[in-house]
Amino acid sequence: MRKNLPILSVAFFSLLSACISLSAKKQEVLFNGKNFHGWEGDTVKTWRIEDGAITGGSLTEKVDHNYFLCTRKSYDNFVIRLKFKLSGTEGFINTGVQFRSVRAAKPDYEMIGYQADLGDGYWASLYDESRRNKTLVSPDSMLVKKILKRGDWNDYEVRCENRRIRISLNGQQTVDYTEPDQSIPQKGLIGLQIHGGGKAQVAYKDMVLQEL
């Protein structure tokens, strides 16, 4: 038995190395901090890159309608982690992260699908954008008040496994939802939103997606 230990050890570490390598291949940096490679949307007027972050909206001019910056690739089962900072001076200050979503045909600036919502009354909730048009799950307001860093960078995580969706804000889970409607698609684009109707600005950075 003892003579076989070195051989077993080599085989074990080779297998472990292969598993680690496979896991690393599935992890994807969605934003490189420099350009919009892999994304599409209005990168002339609405979306820009400032200090290594994707930034949308304006603090001096009212955003006329919803705008979305979307990945060109679709995803089904994954964990996405990112940082966001939302600020505003007037009107409806709201944003969110779309997932398992598609671009709408009319109006063409909208998206259809799930949204990990952000903004007063919606922080870290799950909304169904341009489909059922309602909040599917709202988190405990006292928990959100305790963990939210207003006007500063916050950590956001969305985990999608089959029909189960979980959302976490700054390390605290706020949503655990399983989709009961079998007709709702469970694959689609990732999108970043700036909501219309207010003088608001959002920034996103450190976006990493791990396929499951």
C-alpha positions in Angstrom: 0.0 0.0 0.0 2.7 2.5 1.0 4.5 2.0 -2.3 1.4 3.1 -4.2 0.9 6.3 -2.3 3.1 8.5 -4.4 1.4 7.3 -7.6 -2.1 7.9 -6.1 -0.9 11.4 -4.9 0.2 12.3 -8.4 -3.1 11.1 -9.9 -5.1 13.0 -7.2 -3.3 16.3 -7.7 -3.5 15.9 -11.5 -7.3 15.5 -11.2 -7.5 18.4 -8.8 -5.5 20.6 -11.1 -7.8 19.7 -14.0 -10.9 20.6 -12.0 -9.4 23.9 -11.0 -8.5 24.6 -14.6 -12.0 23.8 -15.8 -13.5 26.0 -13.1 -11.3 28.9 -14.1 -12.3 28.5 -17.7 -15.9 29.0 -16.8 -15.3 32.2 -14.9 -15.7 35.3 -17.2 -14.8 38.9 -16.5 -17.7 40.7 -18.1 -16.1 44.2 -18.1 -12.4 44.8 -18.6 -12.5 48.3 -17.2 -11.3 49.8 -20.5 -13.9 49.5 -23.3 -17.3 48.0 -24.1 -16.0 44.8 -25.7 -18.8 42.2 -25.4 -21.5 44.8 -24.7 -24.0 46.7 -26.9 -26.1 49.8 -26.2 -26.1 53.5 -26.4 -22.4 54.2 -25.7 -22.5 57.6 -27.3 -25.0 59.5 -25.1 -26.0 57.3 -22.2 -23.2 54.9 -21.3 -19.6 55.8 -20.8 -16.5 54.5 -18.9 -15.3 56.6 -16.0 -12.6 55.6 -13.5 -12.7 52.0 -14.7 -16.5 51.7 -14.2 -19.4 51.5 -16.6 -21.4 54.7 -15.9 -24.9 55.6 -17.1 -27.3 58.5 -16.7 -26.8 62.1 -15.6 -27.0 64.2 -12.4 -27.7 67.4 -14.3 -30.1 66.2 -17.1 -33.2 64.1 -16.7 -33.0 60.6 -18.2 -35.8 60.6 -20.7 -36.5 56.8 -20.7 -35.0 53.5 -19.6 -31.6 52.6 -21.1 -29.9 49.2 -21.0 -26.4 48.2 -21.8 -26.4 44.4 -22.6 -24.1 41.6 -23.1 -23.9 40.1 -26.5 -23.9 36.6 -25.0 -26.7 34.7 -23.3 -26.4 32.8 -20.0 -28.6 30.3 -18.2 -27.1 29.0 -14.9 -24.5 31.3 -13.3 -23.4 33.5 -10.5 -22.7 37.1 -11.3 -20.9 39.4 -8.9 -20.4 43.1 -9.3 -20.2 46.5 -7.5 -22.6 49.3 -8.0 -23.0 52.9 -6.9 -26.3 54.8 -7.4 -26.8 58.5 -6.9 -29.3 61.1 -7.9 -30.5 64.6 -7.4 -34.1 64.7 -8.6 -37.0 62.4 -9.6 -37.2 58.7 -9.8 -33.7 57.3 -8.9 -33.6 53.7 -9.9 -31.5 51.1 -11.7 -31.0 47.3 -11.8 -29.3 44.3 -13.3 -31.3 42.4 -15.9 -30.6 38.7 -16.4 -32.2 35.9 -18.4 -33.6 38.7 -20.5 -34.1 39.8 -24.1 -34.3 43.1 -25.9 -37.9 44.3 -26.6 -39.0 44.9 -30.1 -41.3 47.8 -29.1 -40.2 50.1 -27.5 -36.7 49.0 -28.7 -35.0 50.6 -25.7 -36.7 48.3 -23.2 -35.8 44.8 -22.0 -38.0 41.8 -21.1 -37.0 39.6 -18.2 -35.8 39.4 -14.6 -34.2 42.3 -12.9 -32.3 42.5 -9.6 -33.7 45.9 -8.8 -32.0 48.9 -7.1 -33.4 52.1 -5.7 -35.7 53.4 -3.0 -38.6 50.9 -2.5 -36.9 48.4 -4.7 -33.4 47.8 -3.2 -32.2 44.2 -3.7 -35.7 43.0 -4.8 -36.6 40.8 -7.8 -38.7 42.5 -10.5 -40.1 41.2 -13.7 -39.4 43.9 -16.3 -41.8 44.5 -19.2 -43.4 41.0 -18.8 -45.5 40.6 -15.6 -44.4 44.2 -14.6 -44.4 43.5 -10.9 -42.0 42.9 -8.0 -41.8 39.1 -7.5 -40.0 39.2 -4.2 -39.3 42.2 -1.8 -36.7 41.9 0.9 -37.1 42.8 4.5 -36.8 46.6 4.6 -35.0 46.7 7.9 -32.3 44.4 6.6 -31.8 46.6 3.6 -31.6 49.7 5.7 -29.0 48.0 7.8 -26.7 46.7 5.0 -27.1 49.3 2.2 -24.3 51.8 1.7 -26.1 54.8 0.2 -24.2 56.8 -2.3 -21.2 54.4 -2.0 -20.0 51.2 -3.6 -22.1 48.1 -2.8 -21.6 44.4 -3.6 -24.3 42.7 -5.5 -24.7 39.0 -6.4 -27.3 37.2 -8.5 -27.3 33.4 -8.5 -29.4 31.5 -11.0 -29.6 27.7 -10.7 -32.3 26.1 -12.9 -35.5 27.8 -11.8 -34.1 29.1 -8.5 -33.0 32.7 -8.2 -31.1 34.2 -5.2 -30.0 37.8 -4.8 -27.5 39.1 -2.2 -26.6 42.7 -1.2 -23.3 43.2 0.6 -23.1 39.5 1.5 -26.7 39.3 2.9 -29.3 37.3 1.0 -32.4 39.3 0.2 -34.2 37.1 -2.3 -34.8 33.4 -2.7 -37.3 32.7 -5.4 -38.2 29.6 -7.5 -40.0 30.3 -10.7 -43.3 28.4 -10.8 -44.3 29.3 -14.4 -42.8 26.8 -16.7 -43.3 29.1 -19.7 -40.9 31.7 -18.4 -37.5 31.4 -20.2 -34.5 30.6 -18.0 -31.8 31.8 -20.4 -31.0 35.3 -21.7 -28.8 38.4 -21.7 -27.3 40.3 -18.8 -28.2 44.0 -18.9 -27.4 47.1 -16.9 -30.1 49.7 -16.5 -30.5 53.4 -15.8 -34.2 54.2 -15.3 -35.9 57.1 -16.9 -37.7 59.9 -15.1 -35.0 61.3 -12.9 -31.6 63.0 -12.7 -29.8 59.8 -11.7 -26.4 58.2 -12.3 -25.2 54.6 -11.8 -21.8 53.1 -12.0 -20.9 49.3 -12.3 -17.5 47.7 -11.9 -15.7 44.4 -11.0 -18.2 42.3 -12.9 -17.4 38.6 -12.9 -19.7 35.8 -14.0 -19.2 32.2 -13.0 -21.2 29.7 -15.1 -22.6 26.8 -13.1 
